[in-house]
Amino acid sequence: MAKEKDILPRTYNFGLTVIKYSRTFSNTRESHILAKQVIRSATSVGANVEEANASSSKADFLNKMNIALKEARETHYWLRLIRDAGCSSSGEIEKVIQEADEIRKILGAIVSKMRKS
């Protein structure tokens, strides 16, 4: 249960980091579109973890954490696309991608553990 509690502030901070990071994107139509996508998915990770924390049943908890996992995977995708498309001149992208990957792995472990129990 410790990971479930630790993941709450981590996903909140991750969403906040992505919002702030998106401010470094170039001022192009494509960058604006990608910024909206990555902000939407990154903030959804934390929102679904919050919902899971307030779940009324194990099934509800698992459902919300699974959605958070899917959103973390999507966020990881968008961040890699942003990096490879050169939408930001900030050198911070690798750190943000690494955090997305770590969150994805933690959520995957939580979901896997809950499915087995």
Biotite code that builds the C-alpha atoms (Angstrom):
import biotite.structure as struc

atoms = struc.array([
    struc.Atom([0.000, 0.000, 0.000], chain_id="A", res_id=1, res_name="MET", atom_name="CA", element="C"),
    struc.Atom([3.023, 2.319, 0.431], chain_id="A", res_id=2, res_name="ALA", atom_name="CA", element="C"),
    struc.Atom([3.450, 2.715, -3.323], chain_id="A", res_id=3, res_name="LYS", atom_name="CA", element="C"),
    struc.Atom([-0.177, 3.756, -3.691], chain_id="A", res_id=4, res_name="GLU", atom_name="CA", element="C"),
    struc.Atom([0.381, 6.584, -1.184], chain_id="A", res_id=5, res_name="LYS", atom_name="CA", element="C"),
    struc.Atom([3.768, 7.587, -2.645], chain_id="A", res_id=6, res_name="ASP", atom_name="CA", element="C"),
    struc.Atom([2.352, 7.735, -6.160], chain_id="A", res_id=7, res_name="ILE", atom_name="CA", element="C"),
    struc.Atom([-0.182, 10.463, -5.239], chain_id="A", res_id=8, res_name="LEU", atom_name="CA", element="C"),
    struc.Atom([2.272, 13.345, -4.806], chain_id="A", res_id=9, res_name="PRO", atom_name="CA", element="C"),
    struc.Atom([4.530, 11.996, -7.517], chain_id="A", res_id=10, res_name="ARG", atom_name="CA", element="C"),
    struc.Atom([1.803, 12.029, -10.177], chain_id="A", res_id=11, res_name="THR", atom_name="CA", element="C"),
    struc.Atom([0.637, 15.478, -9.037], chain_id="A", res_id=12, res_name="TYR", atom_name="CA", element="C"),
    struc.Atom([4.173, 16.833, -9.344], chain_id="A", res_id=13, res_name="ASN", atom_name="CA", element="C"),
    struc.Atom([4.574, 15.130, -12.698], chain_id="A", res_id=14, res_name="PHE", atom_name="CA", element="C"),
    struc.Atom([1.465, 16.838, -14.072], chain_id="A", res_id=15, res_name="GLY", atom_name="CA", element="C"),
    struc.Atom([2.733, 20.165, -12.791], chain_id="A", res_id=16, res_name="LEU", atom_name="CA", element="C"),
    struc.Atom([6.158, 19.546, -14.346], chain_id="A", res_id=17, res_name="THR", atom_name="CA", element="C"),
    struc.Atom([4.607, 18.793, -17.737], chain_id="A", res_id=18, res_name="VAL", atom_name="CA", element="C"),
    struc.Atom([2.474, 21.959, -17.574], chain_id="A", res_id=19, res_name="ILE", atom_name="CA", element="C"),
    struc.Atom([5.551, 24.052, -16.821], chain_id="A", res_id=20, res_name="LYS", atom_name="CA", element="C"),
    struc.Atom([7.654, 22.219, -19.396], chain_id="A", res_id=21, res_name="TYR", atom_name="CA", element="C"),
    struc.Atom([5.066, 22.880, -22.115], chain_id="A", res_id=22, res_name="SER", atom_name="CA", element="C"),
    struc.Atom([5.847, 26.593, -21.750], chain_id="A", res_id=23, res_name="ARG", atom_name="CA", element="C"),
    struc.Atom([9.225, 25.930, -23.393], chain_id="A", res_id=24, res_name="THR", atom_name="CA", element="C"),
    struc.Atom([7.653, 24.651, -26.612], chain_id="A", res_id=25, res_name="PHE", atom_name="CA", element="C"),
    struc.Atom([8.203, 26.574, -29.818], chain_id="A", res_id=26, res_name="SER", atom_name="CA", element="C"),
    struc.Atom([5.404, 28.854, -30.977], chain_id="A", res_id=27, res_name="ASN", atom_name="CA", element="C"),
    struc.Atom([4.094, 26.695, -33.815], chain_id="A", res_id=28, res_name="THR", atom_name="CA", element="C"),
    struc.Atom([0.702, 25.202, -34.549], chain_id="A", res_id=29, res_name="ARG", atom_name="CA", element="C"),
    struc.Atom([2.100, 21.691, -34.092], chain_id="A", res_id=30, res_name="GLU", atom_name="CA", element="C"),
    struc.Atom([3.676, 22.547, -30.741], chain_id="A", res_id=31, res_name="SER", atom_name="CA", element="C"),
    struc.Atom([0.381, 23.964, -29.465], chain_id="A", res_id=32, res_name="HIS", atom_name="CA", element="C"),
    struc.Atom([-1.454, 20.802, -30.483], chain_id="A", res_id=33, res_name="ILE", atom_name="CA", element="C"),
    struc.Atom([1.152, 18.558, -28.861], chain_id="A", res_id=34, res_name="LEU", atom_name="CA", element="C"),
    struc.Atom([1.180, 20.713, -25.712], chain_id="A", res_id=35, res_name="ALA", atom_name="CA", element="C"),
    struc.Atom([-2.583, 20.264, -25.313], chain_id="A", res_id=36, res_name="LYS", atom_name="CA", element="C"),
    struc.Atom([-2.298, 16.508, -25.799], chain_id="A", res_id=37, res_name="GLN", atom_name="CA", element="C"),
    struc.Atom([0.574, 15.972, -23.356], chain_id="A", res_id=38, res_name="VAL", atom_name="CA", element="C"),
    struc.Atom([-0.922, 18.259, -20.699], chain_id="A", res_id=39, res_name="ILE", atom_name="CA", element="C"),
    struc.Atom([-4.267, 16.464, -20.962], chain_id="A", res_id=40, res_name="ARG", atom_name="CA", element="C"),
    struc.Atom([-2.755, 12.999, -20.576], chain_id="A", res_id=41, res_name="SER", atom_name="CA", element="C"),
    struc.Atom([-0.156, 13.948, -17.925], chain_id="A", res_id=42, res_name="ALA", atom_name="CA", element="C"),
    struc.Atom([-2.691, 15.615, -15.662], chain_id="A", res_id=43, res_name="THR", atom_name="CA", element="C"),
    struc.Atom([-5.113, 12.732, -16.182], chain_id="A", res_id=44, res_name="SER", atom_name="CA", element="C"),
    struc.Atom([-2.568, 10.341, -14.659], chain_id="A", res_id=45, res_name="VAL", atom_name="CA", element="C"),
    struc.Atom([-2.689, 12.144, -11.316], chain_id="A", res_id=46, res_name="GLY", atom_name="CA", element="C"),
    struc.Atom([-6.428, 12.737, -11.462], chain_id="A", res_id=47, res_name="ALA", atom_name="CA", element="C"),
    struc.Atom([-7.082, 9.013, -11.886], chain_id="A", res_id=48, res_name="ASN", atom_name="CA", element="C"),
    struc.Atom([-4.669, 8.114, -9.079], chain_id="A", res_id=49, res_name="VAL", atom_name="CA", element="C"),
    struc.Atom([-6.587, 10.565, -6.864], chain_id="A", res_id=50, res_name="GLU", atom_name="CA", element="C"),
    struc.Atom([-9.844, 8.896, -7.880], chain_id="A", res_id=51, res_name="GLU", atom_name="CA", element="C"),
    struc.Atom([-8.383, 5.453, -7.163], chain_id="A", res_id=52, res_name="ALA", atom_name="CA", element="C"),
    struc.Atom([-7.357, 6.628, -3.709], chain_id="A", res_id=53, res_name="ASN", atom_name="CA", element="C"),
    struc.Atom([-10.989, 7.507, -2.993], chain_id="A", res_id=54, res_name="ALA", atom_name="CA", element="C"),
    struc.Atom([-12.412, 4.359, -4.570], chain_id="A", res_id=55, res_name="SER", atom_name="CA", element="C"),
    struc.Atom([-15.242, 2.487, -2.927], chain_id="A", res_id=56, res_name="SER", atom_name="CA", element="C"),
    struc.Atom([-14.084, -1.002, -3.867], chain_id="A", res_id=57, res_name="SER", atom_name="CA", element="C"),
    struc.Atom([-11.090, -3.009, -5.014], chain_id="A", res_id=58, res_name="LYS", atom_name="CA", element="C"),
    struc.Atom([-12.601, -3.242, -8.501], chain_id="A", res_id=59, res_name="ALA", atom_name="CA", element="C"),
    struc.Atom([-13.048, 0.533, -8.664], chain_id="A", res_id=60, res_name="ASP", atom_name="CA", element="C"),
    struc.Atom([-9.485, 1.054, -7.416], chain_id="A", res_id=61, res_name="PHE", atom_name="CA", element="C"),
    struc.Atom([-8.120, -1.311, -10.057], chain_id="A", res_id=62, res_name="LEU", atom_name="CA", element="C"),
    struc.Atom([-10.166, 0.345, -12.800], chain_id="A", res_id=63, res_name="ASN", atom_name="CA", element="C"),
    struc.Atom([-8.931, 3.852, -11.913], chain_id="A", res_id=64, res_name="LYS", atom_name="CA", element="C"),
    struc.Atom([-5.317, 2.738, -11.582], chain_id="A", res_id=65, res_name="MET", atom_name="CA", element="C"),
    struc.Atom([-5.557, 0.962, -14.930], chain_id="A", res_id=66, res_name="ASN", atom_name="CA", element="C"),
    struc.Atom([-6.813, 4.182, -16.526], chain_id="A", res_id=67, res_name="ILE", atom_name="CA", element="C"),
    struc.Atom([-3.919, 6.066, -14.876], chain_id="A", res_id=68, res_name="ALA", atom_name="CA", element="C"),
    struc.Atom([-1.531, 3.498, -16.350], chain_id="A", res_id=69, res_name="LEU", atom_name="CA", element="C"),
    struc.Atom([-2.998, 3.971, -19.828], chain_id="A", res_id=70, res_name="LYS", atom_name="CA", element="C"),
    struc.Atom([-2.682, 7.746, -19.478], chain_id="A", res_id=71, res_name="GLU", atom_name="CA", element="C"),
    struc.Atom([0.941, 7.360, -18.319], chain_id="A", res_id=72, res_name="ALA", atom_name="CA", element="C"),
    struc.Atom([1.696, 5.300, -21.415], chain_id="A", res_id=73, res_name="ARG", atom_name="CA", element="C"),
    struc.Atom([0.036, 7.921, -23.602], chain_id="A", res_id=74, res_name="GLU", atom_name="CA", element="C"),
    struc.Atom([1.995, 10.709, -21.899], chain_id="A", res_id=75, res_name="THR", atom_name="CA", element="C"),
    struc.Atom([5.244, 8.810, -22.453], chain_id="A", res_id=76, res_name="HIS", atom_name="CA", element="C"),
    struc.Atom([4.330, 8.576, -26.147], chain_id="A", res_id=77, res_name="TYR", atom_name="CA", element="C"),
    struc.Atom([3.565, 12.301, -26.486], chain_id="A", res_id=78, res_name="TRP", atom_name="CA", element="C"),
    struc.Atom([6.779, 13.295, -24.724], chain_id="A", res_id=79, res_name="LEU", atom_name="CA", element="C"),
    struc.Atom([8.878, 11.151, -27.044], chain_id="A", res_id=80, res_name="ARG", atom_name="CA", element="C"),
    struc.Atom([7.066, 12.625, -30.040], chain_id="A", res_id=81, res_name="LEU", atom_name="CA", element="C"),
    struc.Atom([7.669, 16.157, -28.742], chain_id="A", res_id=82, res_name="ILE", atom_name="CA", element="C"),
    struc.Atom([11.368, 15.389, -28.291], chain_id="A", res_id=83, res_name="ARG", atom_name="CA", element="C"),
    struc.Atom([11.766, 13.786, -31.703], chain_id="A", res_id=84, res_name="ASP", atom_name="CA", element="C"),
    struc.Atom([9.799, 16.539, -33.477], chain_id="A", res_id=85, res_name="ALA", atom_name="CA", element="C"),
    struc.Atom([12.048, 19.178, -31.907], chain_id="A", res_id=86, res_name="GLY", atom_name="CA", element="C"),
    struc.Atom([9.160, 21.134, -30.384], chain_id="A", res_id=87, res_name="CYS", atom_name="CA", element="C"),
    struc.Atom([11.213, 22.362, -27.436], chain_id="A", res_id=88, res_name="SER", atom_name="CA", element="C"),
    struc.Atom([14.701, 23.756, -27.110], chain_id="A", res_id=89, res_name="SER", atom_name="CA", element="C"),
    struc.Atom([14.792, 22.872, -23.406], chain_id="A", res_id=90, res_name="SER", atom_name="CA", element="C"),
    struc.Atom([17.241, 20.156, -22.440], chain_id="A", res_id=91, res_name="GLY", atom_name="CA", element="C"),
    struc.Atom([14.875, 18.937, -19.724], chain_id="A", res_id=92, res_name="GLU", atom_name="CA", element="C"),
    struc.Atom([12.891, 16.607, -21.975], chain_id="A", res_id=93, res_name="ILE", atom_name="CA", element="C"),
    struc.Atom([14.921, 13.508, -21.105], chain_id="A", res_id=94, res_name="GLU", atom_name="CA", element="C"),
    struc.Atom([14.251, 14.005, -17.381], chain_id="A", res_id=95, res_name="LYS", atom_name="CA", element="C"),
    struc.Atom([10.529, 14.404, -18.034], chain_id="A", res_id=96, res_name="VAL", atom_name="CA", element="C"),
    struc.Atom([10.481, 11.310, -20.256], chain_id="A", res_id=97, res_name="ILE", atom_name="CA", element="C"),
    struc.Atom([12.359, 9.353, -17.570], chain_id="A", res_id=98, res_name="GLN", atom_name="CA", element="C"),
    struc.Atom([9.833, 10.372, -14.910], chain_id="A", res_id=99, res_name="GLU", atom_name="CA", element="C"),
    struc.Atom([6.960, 9.351, -17.211], chain_id="A", res_id=100, res_name="ALA", atom_name="CA", element="C"),
    struc.Atom([8.614, 5.979, -17.696], chain_id="A", res_id=101, res_name="ASP", atom_name="CA", element="C"),
    struc.Atom([9.151, 5.467, -13.959], chain_id="A", res_id=102, res_name="GLU", atom_name="CA", element="C"),
    struc.Atom([5.540, 6.401, -13.172], chain_id="A", res_id=103, res_name="ILE", atom_name="CA", element="C"),
    struc.Atom([4.380, 4.032, -15.914], chain_id="A", res_id=104, res_name="ARG", atom_name="CA", element="C"),
    struc.Atom([6.397, 1.198, -14.366], chain_id="A", res_id=105, res_name="LYS", atom_name="CA", element="C"),
    struc.Atom([5.122, 1.899, -10.830], chain_id="A", res_id=106, res_name="ILE", atom_name="CA", element="C"),
    struc.Atom([1.511, 2.009, -11.986], chain_id="A", res_id=107, res_name="LEU", atom_name="CA", element="C"),
    struc.Atom([2.059, -1.182, -13.985], chain_id="A", res_id=108, res_name="GLY", atom_name="CA", element="C"),
    struc.Atom([3.376, -2.912, -10.867], chain_id="A", res_id=109, res_name="ALA", atom_name="CA", element="C"),
    struc.Atom([0.428, -1.701, -8.784], chain_id="A", res_id=110, res_name="ILE", atom_name="CA", element="C"),
    struc.Atom([-2.098, -2.861, -11.377], chain_id="A", res_id=111, res_name="VAL", atom_name="CA", element="C"),
    struc.Atom([-0.350, -6.218, -11.777], chain_id="A", res_id=112, res_name="SER", atom_name="CA", element="C"),
    struc.Atom([-0.229, -6.763, -8.009], chain_id="A", res_id=113, res_name="LYS", atom_name="CA", element="C"),
    struc.Atom([-3.913, -5.882, -7.621], chain_id="A", res_id=114, res_name="MET", atom_name="CA", element="C"),
    struc.Atom([-4.946, -8.241, -10.421], chain_id="A", res_id=115, res_name="ARG", atom_name="CA", element="C"),
    struc.Atom([-3.127, -11.122, -8.721], chain_id="A", res_id=116, res_name="LYS", atom_name="CA", element="C"),
    struc.Atom([-4.696, -10.510, -5.314], chain_id="A", res_id=117, res_name="SER", atom_name="CA", element="C"),
])
